[in-house]
């Protein structure tokens, strides 16, 4: 009789242990999911990629420095930014933009010599992209702006990726 009572007691305690473990796991998983969502939202707000590596970074790194030349838009551009809701002040972005070009790319011979001739087109694309941002968004979304500019420039060259990177220097917001 004592053995049966002891077995029932052990079975009951095992069942209680499983229930408590399940409740603990459910609580931890819910908290973990909420924490991951908050971290993801914060990372998106400051434009950090949490992935193991982006293909754009890999493609930039894949072009050796000796095969890279740059084209800089000669003058610093002053671009009016979109007004923020409730903000009556006008805001501007002053930036120097340059493009990294792979001079060993198959399309370089076709398009490379005319890059400087397309300066007005590049200026227009840069202006169109940056002017869509408010001052706060522009400060935290510089990588996003670069990606949009690069995508539009590559589309102008029939999807060719001989221009593989866009960079900003001397960027100032006011």
N, C-alpha and C positions, 0 to 999 in steps of 0.2 A: 504494500500500500504506500509506503514511504517513497519507493522508486517511482510509482505512477504520479504521485503528488509533485515530486521533484522534477519529473519530465514535463509535467503540465506547467510548472513554474518556469522552467527553462524555455519552453515553447512560447509562453506568454511574454517573457522578457525579450526573446528574439523578435517576436512580432512588434513589440514596442520599439525596439532598436531599429527595425526596418522602417517603421513609420516616421520616427524622428530623423533618420538619415534621409528619407525622401523629402521631408519638409525642409531640412537644411539644404539639400541639393537644389530644390525648387527656389528657395530664397537666394542662394548664392548665384544661381544661373540668371535669375531675374535682375539682380543687382549688377552682375557682370554685363548683361545685355544693355542695361541702362547706362552703365559707365562707358561701354564701347560706343554707344550712340552719342553721348556727350563729347567724347574725345574726337569722334568723327566730325561732329558739327563744328567744334572749335578748329580742327584742322582745315576744314573747308572754308571757314571764315578767314583764316590767315593763309590759305592756299598752300598747304603742305600736303604733299603726296605721301600717304602712308604705305604705299605698295613697296614691293621689294626692289623695284627699279622701273623707270618708265622707258618706253621705246625711244622717245625723243632724246633722252639723256644718253642712251646707248648709241643712237645714230650719230650724235655729236661727238661722242668719244671714239666712234669707229673711224672718223676721218682724221688721219694723222695731221699734225701741225704743218708739216711740209707741203701738204696738199690743200691747205686752207689759205684763202686770201679773203680780205674783207673789203667791203664797199661801204663807206660812211657817207650818209647824207651830209653835205658840207656844212650847212648852217644849222644852228640849234633851232628846233621847231618850238613855237609857242602855240598851244592848242587850248581852246576854250573847253572846259569840262561841263558836263550836264549838271544843271542845278539840282541840289539835293532837296527833297521835300521839306518845306518850311524854312529853307535857307534863302535869303534874299541877296546874298553876296555872290559876285561872279568869281569863279575859280578857274585857274589856268594850270597847265602843265608845260614846263619847259624841258625838252629832252633832245639829246643827240642819239640818233638811231644808226646802227650799223648792221650789216648783213654778212654772215659767214658763207663763203662760196667754196665748194669742192672743185678745184681746178683740174682734177683727174676724172671727173664725172663725164659720162658719155655725152650729156647735153651741154657741157661747158663750151665746146667748140661752136655749137649752134647759137647759144644764148649769151655766153660769157662776155663777148666783146660789146654787147649792147646794154649791159646793166647800167652803166652811167647815163645812157640816153633815156632810161626809164625812170629817172629821179622824180619827175613830177608825178608819175603813177605811184611810186613808192610813198611819196609825201601824202598823196590823197588817201591811200590805204591806211597809213599810220594815223592820219587826222581822223578818218571815219571811225576807226576802231577806238582810239583813245577818247574821242569826244562823246562816246556812248556811256562813259563811266562818270559817276559823281566823284568828288575829291576823296571821300573815304574809301569808296570801292577801288579807285585807281591806286591808292597807296597799298592796299593789301592784295590786289589782283594783277600785279605786274607780269607774273608768269603767264597768266591767262591771256593778257593783252598780247604778249609776245607770240603765244601759240596761235591766236586769231590772226595776227598780222602775217605770220609765216604761212599759215594755211591759205590766206587770200593771195599772197605773192606767188606761192606755188601754183595756185589755180590759174593765175595769169600766164604762167609759163607751161600751160597744158599739163599740169600735174607733176611736172618735173621737180625733183628734189635736189637739184644741183645747188640751190640756195637752201642750206640745211639748218640755219639758226638765225634768230633775230636777237639783238642785244641792245640794251639802253645804257647810256653813260650820261653822267651829269644830269640826272633827272631831278627836277625840283617841282614841288606842288605849292601853289599859293591860292 
